Each structure stands twice: as C-alpha cells, then as structure tokens.
Amino acid sequence: MAEIHVHSPAFHDDEPVPSRYAHDHENVSPPLHWSDVPEGTTELVLLCEDPDAPTGSFLHWLVTGIDPAAEGVNEGETPPGGREWANGFGEQGWGGPQPPVGDQPHHYVFHLYALADPVRLPAKPSPDDVHRQVERANLLASAITVGTYQR
C-alpha cells in the first residue's frame, strides 16, 4: 500500500488541539495538509473520531468525495469537492472536541483515506461503518494525525 502524509499546522501530532477548534468554543475545523496521494485515487475520505469517548468511538467529522488533486483544507472550510456528513452531535460538518469534564485527554484521530472506488455509506454512518467501507472501496493509501484535548 502507498504511503500518504497528513498533518495540521494548528497542532503537532499527539499534542493538544487548540481550544478554538473545540465544540464549546469557536468550533471551527482545523486546517489540514496532505501529500503523496497515489495515482488511481478517485476519492479522498476524511474522518475524525474520538476513540476515547465513553460510549464508543465518537464521530467528529466525516467528509467524502474529496478531490484527489486537493492538497488540504483551510481552517473552517470544507475540503474541495467534499460532502460533509452529520457528526455525532447531530450537526452537519465539523463538531469539535468536547470530552467529559475531568476525563484524561481524549485523542482526536484524523484519518485520510485514498480510494480507488467511491465509498458507499449508510445514511448515518458510524466511525466503524467508515472503516469497514473504505476497505471495500479499494483502499490505496491512508494516513493519520492525532490531536489531544482535555476539559
């Protein structure tokens, strides 16, 4: 499998996500940059989840249909060509970190998938649905970057 790279200029891998991106603050999506998308990619999929959530992995952002020629997304914007889905809060698009007060820092995992075929998802996909379906959509490459957040 090819290797792609994803990072955010707003935070370093495994370090805190600034509070401006949190659900109970400005709730704007962080900027992301990626590179080395393999030839044959027809779609990029972006998923942000919190696997530390008390009820199981929580969906913070899901964007499908991202243009494979795109090299990232600016703060507060939708990735080029992308379709934003409802997040775990029931809102369209980005839903920033909001772990329970007093919890240890939660991890916010940003997955970027390069697919050869379009992904097919149920009407209200969970992070597990996304992981299963990207494998079926002929996954060419994937990358992650992780931010943490605590209240």
Backbone as ProteinMPNN parsed JSONL, in Angstrom:
{"seq_chain_A": "MAEIHVHSPAFHDDEPVPSRYAHDHENVSPPLHWSDVPEGTTELVLLCEDPDAPTGSFLHWLVTGIDPAAEGVNEGETPPGGREWANGFGEQGWGGPQPPVGDQPHHYVFHLYALADPVRLPAKPSPDDVHRQVERANLLASAITVGTYQR", "coords_chain_A": {"N_chain_A": [[0.85, -1.177, 0.0], [0.467, 2.25, -0.736], [2.043, 5.18, 0.718], [0.723, 7.962, 2.276], [0.692, 11.329, 3.532], [-0.428, 13.274, 6.281], [-1.07, 16.259, 8.069], [-1.546, 18.847, 10.557], [-1.187, 22.351, 10.56], [-1.968, 23.617, 12.824], [-1.619, 22.166, 15.149], [0.7, 19.854, 16.616], [1.45, 16.39, 15.974], [0.021, 14.148, 18.267], [-0.213, 16.09, 20.222], [-1.857, 18.78, 22.107], [-4.977, 19.936, 20.768], [-5.775, 23.193, 19.797], [-7.998, 25.248, 21.759], [-9.797, 26.808, 20.28], [-10.84, 25.216, 18.299], [-12.54, 23.549, 19.566], [-15.754, 22.158, 20.439], [-17.262, 23.582, 22.326], [-16.206, 26.087, 22.145], [-14.998, 28.1, 19.607], [-15.513, 26.292, 17.621], [-14.532, 25.74, 14.981], [-13.316, 24.035, 12.136], [-10.085, 22.49, 12.047], [-7.148, 23.481, 10.12], [-5.823, 21.348, 7.583], [-3.21, 19.585, 5.946], [-2.125, 17.611, 3.206], [-0.208, 15.1, 1.43], [1.348, 13.258, -1.296], [-0.669, 11.679, -2.525], [-1.758, 8.75, -4.04], [-1.516, 7.721, -7.535], [-4.431, 6.912, -9.403], [-6.283, 7.316, -7.469], [-9.623, 7.998, -6.821], [-11.156, 9.252, -5.013], [-10.901, 11.015, -1.949], [-11.259, 10.431, 1.513], [-12.072, 11.857, 4.573], [-11.902, 11.413, 7.983], [-12.619, 12.165, 11.299], [-12.311, 11.043, 14.517], [-13.104, 10.272, 17.965], [-11.756, 7.936, 19.774], [-11.747, 7.544, 22.49], [-14.123, 8.194, 23.656], [-16.813, 7.875, 26.029], [-19.01, 6.312, 25.189], [-18.13, 4.754, 23.131], [-16.385, 4.959, 19.957], [-16.515, 8.257, 18.813], [-17.955, 10.255, 16.322], [-16.531, 13.012, 14.843], [-16.018, 14.389, 12.489], [-16.77, 13.877, 9.135], [-15.968, 13.586, 5.841], [-16.603, 12.956, 2.542], [-15.823, 12.15, -0.91], [-13.789, 13.927, -1.576], [-11.742, 15.874, -3.658], [-9.145, 14.267, -5.341], [-6.948, 15.725, -6.213], [-6.683, 17.754, -4.458], [-4.801, 19.387, -1.883], [-5.191, 19.794, 0.721], [-7.078, 21.415, 3.358], [-8.405, 24.514, 4.331], [-8.664, 26.244, 7.486], [-11.855, 26.045, 8.977], [-13.2, 25.441, 6.626], [-14.726, 23.394, 4.026], [-13.271, 20.477, 2.667], [-12.039, 20.551, -0.743], [-14.461, 19.728, -3.151], [-15.698, 18.03, -1.408], [-18.194, 16.245, 0.533], [-19.825, 16.948, 3.429], [-20.807, 15.106, 6.253], [-23.304, 14.353, 8.785], [-22.263, 14.816, 12.138], [-21.394, 13.253, 15.323], [-22.768, 14.838, 17.126], [-25.043, 15.38, 15.838], [-24.994, 17.436, 14.076], [-24.315, 19.078, 10.957], [-21.22, 18.619, 9.324], [-18.106, 19.726, 10.806], [-17.632, 18.925, 14.207], [-16.323, 19.92, 16.999], [-13.822, 18.912, 19.535], [-15.112, 17.763, 22.66], [-14.778, 16.474, 25.264], [-15.856, 14.696, 28.254], [-15.858, 16.712, 31.206], [-13.05, 16.647, 33.278], [-12.138, 14.163, 32.441], [-9.313, 12.169, 31.397], [-6.972, 13.32, 28.879], [-8.507, 13.175, 25.681], [-8.154, 11.474, 22.541], [-8.008, 12.679, 19.268], [-8.458, 11.472, 16.296], [-7.44, 11.939, 13.11], [-8.158, 10.623, 10.127], [-7.058, 10.023, 6.853], [-8.074, 8.803, 3.847], [-7.216, 7.32, 0.769], [-8.929, 6.36, -2.005], [-9.69, 3.947, -4.542], [-12.171, 3.44, -5.543], [-15.489, 4.845, -5.253], [-16.688, 5.456, -1.948], [-19.278, 3.778, -0.191], [-21.779, 4.52, 1.988], [-23.934, 4.083, 4.891], [-26.946, 5.963, 5.716], [-26.554, 7.301, 8.185], [-23.65, 7.122, 9.113], [-21.375, 5.411, 11.31], [-18.127, 5.742, 12.898], [-17.034, 3.133, 12.765], [-18.488, 2.043, 10.608], [-17.42, 3.556, 8.529], [-14.701, 2.777, 8.559], [-14.971, 0.056, 7.844], [-16.131, 0.272, 5.277], [-14.272, 1.709, 3.722], [-12.296, -0.143, 3.255], [-13.616, -1.836, 1.514], [-13.855, -0.212, -0.653], [-11.611, -0.321, -2.165], [-8.988, 0.501, -0.925], [-6.237, 2.534, -1.341], [-4.266, 3.974, -0.008], [-3.488, 5.303, 3.239], [-3.471, 7.643, 5.986], [-2.729, 9.06, 9.209], [-3.196, 11.646, 11.651], [-2.926, 12.818, 14.949], [-4.574, 14.602, 17.479], [-4.844, 15.876, 20.83], [-7.184, 16.485, 23.533], [-8.49, 18.072, 26.4], [-10.81, 18.829, 28.997]], "CA_chain_A": [[0.0, 0.0, 0.0], [1.216, 3.508, -0.807], [2.058, 5.967, 1.945], [0.414, 9.378, 2.154], [1.007, 12.061, 4.76], [-1.391, 14.303, 6.676], [-0.72, 16.967, 9.299], [-2.202, 20.138, 10.746], [-0.302, 23.414, 11.027], [-2.517, 24.166, 14.062], [-1.14, 21.379, 16.286], [1.618, 18.772, 16.261], [0.944, 15.047, 16.22], [-0.045, 13.728, 19.676], [-0.206, 17.247, 21.112], [-3.202, 19.345, 22.259], [-5.694, 20.709, 19.758], [-6.138, 24.477, 20.403], [-9.4, 25.305, 22.186], [-10.666, 27.457, 19.284], [-11.451, 24.177, 17.467], [-13.429, 22.763, 20.426], [-17.192, 22.325, 20.223], [-17.797, 24.597, 23.232], [-15.521, 27.355, 21.904], [-15.361, 28.628, 18.284], [-15.984, 25.138, 16.839], [-14.137, 25.779, 13.575], [-12.475, 22.885, 11.798], [-8.67, 22.866, 11.911], [-6.556, 23.307, 8.788], [-5.081, 20.108, 7.366], [-2.475, 19.489, 4.69], [-1.718, 16.242, 2.893], [0.647, 14.954, 0.253], [1.649, 11.917, -1.8], [-1.871, 10.924, -2.894], [-1.331, 7.873, -5.133], [-2.24, 7.696, -8.808], [-5.557, 5.99, -9.386], [-7.24, 7.719, -6.444], [-10.808, 8.677, -7.342], [-11.815, 9.964, -3.925], [-10.312, 11.034, -0.62], [-12.22, 10.459, 2.61], [-11.51, 12.37, 5.809], [-12.671, 11.02, 9.164], [-12.057, 12.487, 12.607], [-13.06, 10.34, 15.556], [-12.563, 10.204, 19.318], [-11.927, 6.559, 20.24], [-11.781, 7.523, 23.947], [-15.444, 8.604, 24.129], [-17.385, 6.875, 26.94], [-19.998, 5.445, 24.538], [-17.524, 4.185, 21.928], [-15.785, 5.96, 19.078], [-17.436, 9.356, 18.516], [-17.7, 10.872, 15.016], [-16.407, 14.469, 14.892], [-16.028, 14.972, 11.141], [-16.697, 12.922, 8.043], [-16.078, 14.23, 4.533], [-16.352, 12.023, 1.451], [-15.816, 12.762, -2.24], [-12.78, 14.992, -1.678], [-10.977, 15.866, -4.901], [-7.81, 13.716, -5.115], [-5.92, 16.714, -6.534], [-6.592, 18.697, -3.333], [-3.631, 19.194, -1.022], [-5.549, 20.106, 2.09], [-8.27, 22.218, 3.61], [-8.166, 25.648, 5.216], [-9.458, 26.311, 8.708], [-13.258, 26.436, 8.849], [-13.73, 25.182, 5.286], [-14.943, 22.017, 3.596], [-12.269, 20.099, 1.663], [-12.504, 20.72, -2.117], [-15.279, 18.658, -3.724], [-16.179, 17.143, -0.358], [-19.538, 16.249, 1.117], [-19.768, 16.78, 4.87], [-21.883, 14.311, 6.828], [-23.66, 14.7, 10.166], [-21.33, 14.31, 13.138], [-22.028, 12.608, 16.472], [-23.638, 15.8, 17.8], [-26.233, 15.559, 15.004], [-24.806, 18.648, 13.283], [-23.617, 18.877, 9.687], [-19.835, 19.085, 9.275], [-17.198, 19.61, 11.952], [-18.066, 19.049, 15.593], [-15.041, 19.881, 17.691], [-13.665, 18.149, 20.764], [-15.88, 18.118, 23.852], [-14.78, 15.319, 26.154], [-16.395, 14.997, 29.577], [-15.001, 17.469, 32.11], [-12.328, 15.825, 34.231], [-11.543, 12.986, 31.801], [-7.956, 12.264, 30.878], [-7.055, 13.826, 27.497], [-9.015, 12.298, 24.631], [-7.392, 11.501, 21.289], [-8.814, 13.01, 18.094], [-7.711, 10.818, 15.222], [-7.803, 12.383, 11.766], [-7.791, 9.62, 9.132], [-7.231, 10.389, 5.453], [-8.073, 7.591, 3.027], [-7.203, 7.459, -0.694], [-9.695, 5.225, -2.503], [-9.79, 3.754, -5.987], [-13.598, 3.412, -5.859], [-16.25, 5.664, -4.307], [-17.149, 4.785, -0.735], [-20.735, 3.716, -0.039], [-22.039, 4.542, 3.423], [-25.334, 4.202, 5.283], [-27.404, 7.345, 5.888], [-25.948, 7.87, 9.392], [-22.528, 6.217, 9.38], [-20.526, 5.493, 12.499], [-16.719, 5.552, 12.512], [-16.82, 1.734, 12.384], [-19.019, 1.888, 9.249], [-16.46, 4.163, 7.599], [-13.521, 1.902, 8.479], [-15.328, -1.149, 7.069], [-16.446, 0.578, 3.884], [-13.099, 2.133, 2.95], [-11.622, -1.37, 2.816], [-14.37, -2.354, 0.363], [-13.752, 0.753, -1.752], [-10.269, -0.454, -2.733], [-8.096, 1.432, -0.241], [-4.906, 2.639, -1.942], [-3.335, 4.515, 0.973], [-4.123, 6.012, 4.348], [-2.574, 8.332, 6.907], [-3.405, 9.651, 10.36], [-2.555, 12.553, 12.583], [-3.712, 12.755, 16.176], [-4.512, 15.684, 18.448], [-5.462, 15.543, 22.112], [-7.954, 17.601, 24.113], [-8.986, 17.806, 27.745], [-11.536, 19.977, 29.598]], "C_chain_A": [[0.894, 1.238, 0.0], [1.134, 4.243, 0.528], [1.74, 7.418, 1.614], [0.699, 10.024, 3.507], [-0.067, 13.103, 5.013], [-0.893, 14.938, 7.972], [-1.541, 18.249, 9.381], [-1.171, 21.169, 11.173], [-0.777, 24.013, 12.355], [-2.061, 23.411, 15.308], [-0.211, 20.29, 15.766], [0.99, 17.434, 16.621], [1.094, 14.694, 17.701], [0.103, 14.885, 20.662], [-1.599, 17.886, 21.135], [-3.701, 20.135, 21.041], [-6.054, 22.047, 20.425], [-7.649, 24.572, 20.668], [-10.321, 25.978, 21.173], [-11.394, 26.437, 18.403], [-12.464, 23.346, 18.254], [-14.896, 23.139, 20.201], [-17.764, 23.434, 21.091], [-17.016, 25.918, 23.17], [-15.938, 27.859, 20.517], [-15.862, 27.536, 17.342], [-15.732, 25.279, 15.34], [-13.223, 24.585, 13.317], [-11.027, 23.335, 11.623], [-8.19, 22.73, 10.465], [-5.8, 21.984, 8.741], [-4.384, 20.19, 6.019], [-2.101, 18.034, 4.465], [-0.926, 16.213, 1.606], [0.784, 13.487, -0.115], [0.411, 11.059, -2.047], [-1.515, 10.054, -4.108], [-2.161, 8.035, -6.403], [-3.341, 6.661, -8.716], [-6.578, 6.31, -8.314], [-8.398, 8.441, -7.104], [-11.478, 9.529, -6.281], [-10.937, 9.901, -2.678], [-11.449, 11.097, 0.397], [-11.475, 10.911, 3.855], [-12.447, 12.021, 6.956], [-11.924, 11.5, 10.393], [-12.945, 11.835, 13.648], [-12.329, 10.432, 16.893], [-12.78, 8.787, 19.83], [-12.008, 6.446, 21.758], [-13.146, 7.897, 24.516], [-16.081, 7.494, 24.98], [-18.352, 5.892, 26.271], [-19.442, 4.742, 23.302], [-17.06, 5.304, 21.027], [-16.826, 6.986, 18.611], [-17.006, 10.038, 17.227], [-17.685, 12.393, 15.142], [-16.451, 15.119, 13.518], [-15.919, 13.84, 10.143], [-16.939, 13.685, 6.747], [-15.701, 13.19, 3.483], [-16.309, 12.803, 0.135], [-14.806, 13.874, -2.418], [-11.961, 14.792, -2.959], [-9.564, 15.33, -4.636], [-6.67, 14.679, -5.446], [-5.749, 17.738, -5.404], [-5.385, 18.357, -2.472], [-3.921, 19.558, 0.423], [-6.815, 20.919, 2.158], [-7.895, 23.321, 4.591], [-9.07, 25.569, 6.439], [-10.886, 26.755, 8.4], [-13.884, 26.168, 7.499], [-13.981, 23.694, 5.077], [-13.863, 21.667, 2.579], [-12.847, 20.177, 0.247], [-13.247, 19.488, -2.649], [-15.971, 17.795, -2.693], [-17.628, 17.341, 0.042], [-19.387, 15.997, 2.607], [-21.018, 16.048, 5.35], [-22.198, 14.823, 8.232], [-22.645, 14.067, 11.115], [-22.106, 13.69, 14.305], [-22.914, 13.529, 17.296], [-24.957, 15.984, 17.042], [-26.167, 16.806, 14.145], [-24.063, 18.306, 11.996], [-22.196, 19.401, 9.784], [-19.08, 18.85, 10.563], [-17.948, 19.778, 13.268], [-16.832, 18.858, 16.454], [-15.022, 19.076, 18.971], [-14.545, 18.678, 21.898], [-15.936, 16.907, 24.781], [-15.411, 15.685, 27.499], [-15.375, 15.738, 30.442], [-14.358, 16.507, 33.101], [-11.736, 14.548, 33.66], [-10.065, 13.243, 31.503], [-8.057, 12.803, 29.449], [-7.577, 12.755, 26.531], [-8.163, 12.484, 23.39], [-8.351, 11.741, 20.12], [-8.001, 12.576, 16.884], [-8.277, 11.273, 13.88], [-7.259, 11.345, 10.788], [-8.0, 10.23, 7.749], [-7.065, 9.12, 4.643], [-8.067, 7.968, 1.555], [-7.83, 6.198, -1.266], [-9.713, 5.168, -4.023], [-11.244, 3.779, -6.445], [-14.337, 4.286, -4.854], [-16.711, 4.836, -3.106], [-18.677, 4.841, -0.683], [-21.029, 3.556, 1.443], [-23.533, 4.565, 3.712], [-25.68, 5.672, 5.549], [-26.77, 8.033, 7.094], [-24.775, 6.986, 9.802], [-21.838, 6.477, 10.716], [-19.073, 5.418, 12.037], [-16.429, 4.108, 12.089], [-17.335, 1.455, 10.976], [-18.01, 2.412, 8.228], [-15.248, 3.253, 7.436], [-13.818, 0.66, 7.636], [-15.484, -0.834, 5.583], [-15.23, 1.049, 3.089], [-12.304, 0.922, 2.476], [-12.301, -1.938, 1.568], [-14.247, -1.457, -0.866], [-12.349, 0.768, -2.345], [-9.335, 0.628, -2.19], [-6.702, 1.379, -0.855], [-3.866, 3.095, -0.937], [-4.125, 5.176, 2.093], [-3.049, 6.656, 5.214], [-3.391, 8.839, 8.079], [-2.521, 10.716, 10.99], [-3.493, 12.637, 13.77], [-3.477, 14.006, 17.01], [-5.171, 15.224, 19.736], [-6.245, 16.758, 22.61], [-8.504, 17.149, 25.456], [-9.699, 19.057, 28.243], [-11.452, 19.887, 31.108]], "O_chain_A": [[1.939, 1.267, 0.65], [0.268, 3.962, 1.356], [2.403, 8.032, 0.778], [0.919, 9.333, 4.502], [-0.559, 13.74, 4.082], [-0.367, 14.258, 8.853], [-2.149, 18.678, 8.401], [-0.36, 20.896, 12.057], [-0.071, 24.826, 12.951], [-2.109, 23.957, 16.41], [-0.323, 19.86, 14.618], [0.103, 17.363, 17.472], [2.146, 14.909, 18.304], [0.501, 14.679, 21.809], [-2.433, 17.577, 20.285], [-2.961, 20.877, 20.396], [-6.595, 22.035, 21.531], [-8.462, 24.049, 19.906], [-11.528, 25.737, 21.205], [-12.436, 26.745, 17.826], [-13.173, 22.525, 17.672], [-15.225, 24.265, 19.83], [-18.657, 24.159, 20.653], [-17.159, 26.766, 24.051], [-17.132, 28.031, 20.274], [-16.561, 27.827, 16.371], [-16.604, 24.976, 14.525], [-12.452, 24.183, 14.188], [-10.767, 24.425, 11.113], [-8.754, 21.963, 9.684], [-5.213, 21.555, 9.734], [-4.899, 20.787, 5.073], [-1.797, 17.308, 5.412], [-0.957, 17.147, 0.805], [0.395, 12.596, 0.641], [0.434, 9.852, -1.808], [-1.018, 10.575, -5.106], [-3.328, 8.425, -6.364], [-3.198, 5.649, -8.03], [-7.623, 5.664, -8.239], [-8.191, 9.388, -7.863], [-12.268, 10.419, -6.595], [-10.315, 8.879, -2.387], [-12.471, 11.74, 0.163], [-10.39, 10.416, 4.158], [-13.644, 12.303, 6.9], [-10.722, 11.266, 10.518], [-14.159, 12.035, 13.67], [-11.116, 10.638, 16.949], [-13.879, 8.46, 20.279], [-12.305, 5.369, 22.275], [-13.316, 7.916, 25.735], [-15.908, 6.312, 24.686], [-18.498, 4.76, 26.733], [-20.206, 4.193, 22.51], [-17.316, 6.475, 21.305], [-17.878, 6.624, 18.084], [-15.832, 10.364, 17.055], [-18.694, 12.999, 15.502], [-16.872, 16.268, 13.387], [-15.079, 12.951, 10.284], [-17.967, 14.339, 6.574], [-14.614, 12.614, 3.53], [-16.707, 13.967, 0.077], [-14.949, 14.691, -3.328], [-11.55, 13.678, -3.285], [-8.853, 15.878, -3.794], [-5.541, 14.467, -5.004], [-4.781, 18.499, -5.396], [-4.997, 17.195, -2.349], [-3.013, 19.625, 1.25], [-7.528, 21.093, 1.17], [-7.165, 23.093, 5.555], [-10.108, 24.908, 6.42], [-11.103, 27.714, 7.66], [-14.999, 26.623, 7.242], [-13.514, 22.852, 5.844], [-13.562, 22.483, 1.707], [-14.03, 19.896, 0.055], [-12.738, 18.368, -2.605], [-16.753, 16.915, -3.051], [-18.202, 18.423, -0.085], [-18.879, 14.952, 3.012], [-22.133, 16.332, 4.912], [-21.452, 15.624, 8.794], [-22.222, 12.927, 10.92], [-23.334, 13.615, 14.269], [-23.729, 13.053, 18.087], [-25.872, 16.65, 17.526], [-27.168, 17.201, 13.547], [-23.279, 17.358, 11.955], [-21.98, 20.509, 10.274], [-19.362, 17.915, 11.312], [-18.791, 20.663, 13.411], [-16.354, 17.735, 16.613], [-16.06, 18.612, 19.443], [-14.698, 19.887, 22.069], [-17.013, 16.377, 25.053], [-15.488, 16.865, 27.843], [-14.183, 15.432, 30.415], [-15.031, 15.66, 33.689], [-10.916, 13.905, 34.316], [-9.633, 14.389, 31.375], [-9.135, 12.747, 28.859], [-7.15, 11.601, 26.56], [-7.528, 13.523, 23.209], [-9.382, 11.077, 20.006], [-7.014, 13.205, 16.503], [-9.439, 11.022, 13.561], [-6.045, 11.203, 10.637], [-9.015, 10.884, 7.506], [-6.042, 8.441, 4.737], [-8.828, 8.839, 1.134], [-7.33, 5.095, -1.044], [-9.747, 6.195, -4.701], [-11.527, 4.102, -7.599], [-13.875, 4.457, -3.726], [-17.075, 3.667, -3.241], [-19.286, 5.833, -1.083], [-20.595, 2.595, 2.078], [-24.318, 5.016, 2.878], [-24.79, 6.521, 5.6], [-26.478, 9.228, 7.035], [-24.892, 6.191, 10.734], [-21.739, 7.614, 11.177], [-18.816, 5.062, 10.886], [-15.66, 3.883, 11.155], [-16.701, 0.716, 10.222], [-17.778, 1.787, 7.193], [-14.815, 2.984, 6.316], [-13.0, 0.262, 6.807], [-15.019, -1.592, 4.732], [-15.165, 0.807, 1.884], [-11.701, 0.961, 1.404], [-11.633, -2.459, 0.675], [-14.505, -1.893, -1.988], [-11.942, 1.755, -2.957], [-8.946, 1.549, -2.908], [-6.066, 0.326, -0.891], [-2.714, 2.662, -0.992], [-5.282, 5.559, 1.915], [-1.882, 6.267, 5.181], [-4.603, 9.026, 7.965], [-1.295, 10.694, 10.882], [-4.711, 12.539, 13.618], [-2.338, 14.421, 17.224], [-5.967, 14.285, 19.73], [-6.015, 17.89, 22.183], [-8.924, 16.005, 25.626], [-9.281, 20.182, 27.969], [-11.99, 20.744, 31.808]]}, "name": "protein", "num_of_chains": 1, "seq": "MAEIHVHSPAFHDDEPVPSRYAHDHENVSPPLHWSDVPEGTTELVLLCEDPDAPTGSFLHWLVTGIDPAAEGVNEGETPPGGREWANGFGEQGWGGPQPPVGDQPHHYVFHLYALADPVRLPAKPSPDDVHRQVERANLLASAITVGTYQR"}
